[in-house]
Amino acid sequence: MLPEERGVIGQKAAMVGVIGNLFLSILKFTVGVTSGSMAVIADALHSFSDILVSAGTWLAIKISSKPNDESHPYGHGDVEPLVGLFISIILAIMGFEFAKHSYNLLTSPMSIPQYSAVYVTIFAIVFKEAMSRYTFKIADKINSPTLKADAYHHRGDVYTSIAVVIGVMGSILGYPLLDPLVGIVVSLIIIKIGYDIGKQNIFQLLGTVPSPEMKERIIDFISSYSDVKLIHRIRIHGIGAYYAVDLHVCVDENLPLKDAHRISHKVEKIILDEFSDISTVLVHIEPYDIHHQQQHSNAKQRLRAYLSLFRE
């Protein structure tokens, strides 16, 4: 998928979040005022703040889809996990503030709201869950850490709305303490979600390898090319939704420089064609001499020893 196409799809999904949160915030605030539910009014203000998060997601995807330039030769992809980290911090703060608010309600008298507060919150749960699933689907499709963080944010809103429903129903049925108790539990869940998103995006900013399987698949594809004698020193670095690969390829030491150069381009093309999430490949050509032959033999011996452990 081309970066431009990916940007259009991601921005559309983020804009759905902006419009959806705007609609929910207006609806919740109107019903909260008419029904006398402070919980629903607070949830409306929370939905309004979500507009800023979705707008930030839209901006991050727009910036990350910009082409490479002299100042950013590897592109602008790192802006996505950076915004994803920002969203995780917002989630953690939101969870803490919600827990503090719920704790204060344990000792505060609460008014009895109307059933319309329950109806609008149930609608918000269904609406937000649909937004969450849609955003998760698009985030997986374009491999966007920012959009995935926004999807988790939508899912966190589902939990807070569930707490609001339980709290409002508890107040109506004569159990007002149910609201703050459930609110505290949900707050801890939201804080945990914020922590998980933050850790994931920090790893991505540090360029952590996505999985050992990617390195193994690269070796398998290149090894099928007859002119390649040995592949080693493979390094994979994350750049937003894409990865940069740096590897050493050993070829026949008697091969002319022109042919060795051709092989390096062939290896680069193989990787870029087979891996849509790899944007940059740097191939170092080395002569396959006695040292590399011994290194290759030792690697095979280690592999046999490793596999023998499973056979036993």
Residue pairs with C-beta under 8 A, 6 or more apart in sequence:
1 142
1 276
3 64
3 65
3 67
3 75
4 65
6 65
6 142
6 144
6 241
7 61
7 62
7 64
7 65
8 65
9 138
9 141
9 142
10 61
10 65
10 138
10 142
10 144
10 146
10 147
11 58
11 61
11 62
11 65
12 138
13 134
13 135
13 138
13 139
13 147
14 54
14 55
14 57
14 58
14 61
14 147
14 150
15 54
15 58
16 131
16 134
16 135
17 50
17 53
17 54
17 57
17 58
17 131
17 135
17 150
17 154
18 51
18 54
18 55
18 58
20 54
20 127
20 128
20 131
21 47
21 48
21 50
21 51
21 54
22 48
22 51
24 44
24 47
24 124
24 127
24 128
25 44
25 45
25 47
25 48
25 50
25 51
26 44
27 44
27 120
27 123
27 124
28 40
28 41
28 43
28 44
28 47
28 120
28 121
28 124
29 41
29 44
29 45
29 48
31 37
31 40
31 116
31 117
31 119
31 120
32 38
32 39
32 40
32 41
32 42
32 43
32 44
32 117
32 120
33 41
34 114
34 116
35 113
35 114
35 115
35 116
35 117
35 120
36 111
36 112
36 113
36 114
36 117
37 113
37 114
37 117
37 168
38 110
38 111
39 113
39 117
39 164
39 167
39 168
39 179
40 113
40 117
40 120
40 121
40 164
40 168
42 101
43 121
43 124
43 160
43 161
43 164
46 94
46 157
46 160
47 124
47 157
49 90
49 94
50 153
50 154
50 157
53 87
53 90
53 150
53 153
54 150
56 83
56 86
56 87
57 83
57 87
57 146
57 147
57 149
57 150
59 83
60 79
60 80
60 82
60 83
60 84
60 146
61 80
61 144
61 146
61 147
63 76
63 79
64 75
64 76
64 77
64 78
64 79
64 80
64 146
64 240
64 241
65 76
66 75
66 76
67 75
68 74
68 75
74 239
74 244
74 279
74 280
75 239
75 240
75 242
75 279
76 240
77 239
77 240
77 241
77 242
77 279
78 205
78 239
78 240
79 240
80 144
80 145
80 146
80 240
80 241
81 145
81 146
81 201
81 202
81 204
81 205
81 238
81 240
82 201
82 205
83 146
83 149
84 145
84 146
84 148
84 149
84 197
84 200
84 201
84 204
85 197
85 198
85 201
85 202
85 205
87 146
87 149
87 150
87 152
87 153
87 197
88 149
88 194
88 195
88 196
88 197
88 198
88 201
89 194
89 198
90 153
90 194
91 152
91 153
91 156
91 190
91 191
91 193
91 194
91 197
92 190
92 191
92 194
92 195
92 198
94 156
94 190
94 194
95 156
95 187
95 188
95 189
95 190
95 191
95 193
95 194
96 187
96 191
98 160
98 183
98 186
98 187
98 190
99 183
99 184
99 187
99 188
99 191
101 183
102 163
102 179
102 180
102 181
102 182
102 183
102 184
102 187
103 180
103 184
104 180
105 179
105 180
105 183
106 177
106 180
106 181
110 171
110 176
110 179
111 171
112 171
112 172
113 168
113 171
113 172
115 172
117 164
117 168
118 165
118 168
118 169
118 172
121 161
121 164
121 165
121 168
122 165
124 157
124 161
125 158
125 161
125 162
125 165
128 154
128 155
128 157
128 158
128 161
129 154
129 155
129 158
131 154
132 151
132 152
132 154
132 155
132 158
135 147
135 148
135 150
135 151
135 154
136 148
136 151
138 144
138 147
139 145
139 147
139 148
139 150
139 151
140 148
142 241
143 241
143 242
143 277
144 241
145 200
145 201
145 204
145 240
145 241
148 197
149 197
149 201
152 193
152 196
152 197
155 193
156 189
156 190
156 193
156 194
159 186
159 189
159 190
160 186
160 190
162 182
162 186
163 179
163 182
163 183
163 185
163 186
164 179
166 178
166 179
166 182
167 178
167 179
167 180
167 182
167 183
168 179
169 178
170 176
170 177
170 178
170 179
170 182
171 178
171 179
204 238
204 240
207 237
207 238
207 239
208 238
209 215
209 236
209 238
210 236
210 238
210 243
214 236
214 243
214 275
215 234
215 236
217 274
217 275
218 231
218 234
218 245
218 247
218 271
218 275
219 231
219 234
221 270
221 271
221 274
222 228
222 231
222 249
222 267
222 270
222 271
223 231
225 263
225 266
225 267
225 270
227 251
227 252
227 255
227 259
227 263
227 266
228 249
228 250
228 251
228 263
228 267
229 250
229 251
229 252
229 288
229 292
229 296
230 249
230 250
230 288
230 292
230 295
230 296
231 247
231 248
231 249
231 250
232 247
232 248
232 250
232 295
232 299
233 246
233 247
233 248
233 284
234 245
234 246
234 247
234 248
235 245
235 246
235 247
236 243
236 244
236 245
236 246
237 243
237 244
237 245
237 246
239 279
239 280
241 277
242 277
242 278
242 279
242 280
243 275
243 277
243 278
243 279
244 278
244 279
244 280
244 281
244 282
245 271
245 278
245 280
245 281
245 282
246 281
246 282
246 284
247 267
247 281
247 282
247 283
247 284
248 283
248 284
248 285
248 286
249 263
249 264
249 267
249 283
249 284
249 285
249 286
250 285
250 286
250 287
250 288
250 292
251 259
251 260
251 263
251 285
251 286
251 287
251 288
252 287
252 288
253 287
253 288
253 289
255 263
260 285
261 285
263 285
264 283
264 285
265 283
267 281
267 283
268 281
268 283
271 278
271 281
272 278
272 281
286 292
